[in-house]
Amino acid sequence: DKFEVKELDRFNGLPPEIKLVVESLKITHNYPLEMILPAVLSTINFATCPLIDVHAPMFNEDYIMQTGIWTLGMAPSGKTKSSIYSIMNKPITDWQRNLSLAQADTEQTYEFELAVYKKNYKQIIDDKTLDDQDKARAFKNLGFEPESPPGSCYIVPTATLNALIDTLNKVPFCAIRNDEGSEFFHGYAMKEDNLKQTVSTMSSLFTGSPIARLTGVKESNAEIHDRRFSMFFLTQPGNADFLNSAYLR
């Protein structure tokens, strides 16, 4: 039978498939709609943000807008935040675990080849019997450093700015997903001294602009281009006071 949920009238603008998922979760688990919708949309967005961009000529003729969605659900403690998070996060964690297992052999092979390359490189550097021409020939025979395989971690392991940048340095898209949003909102990245850099980086990601990758070595600093990012937090209303920051206005 067709679900009949009067509360869903205000969500009639949703595509039928998404509305059906929202209805099903409401009927089977009786979750608050304000928690269901951001959880569903963020899960769909994780899968689609690297695939879909939007041409937005209202800004300028060539402007391309990325489609990452940043969602925040708020509910008092005990209002099924962790439960809805677990249900909607399971397909993503299952996919990432299977991907990691599939790439395990490739990553081990890369680590072995890289260790051999570094050992041989150091031997050439340290060999006092070789003149500059001999070393040049030895480096040419050694070839280039092995290329690292594609990353397999698409969920940022800790909700910090450095972890986000490190993840995006290895994969073309990723997400921060956390049912305890206070870990991020009250953490290092959102402290007043760091908030300006965090907001600047997030703004760049939201518009699809390059972001800085700091290595600690001036000559090695670089930019990461063309990355996509989705974000989903659940938290208690009292933990959202960061929204009052002047940097976010």
Disulfide bonds with the S-S distance in Angstrom:
none
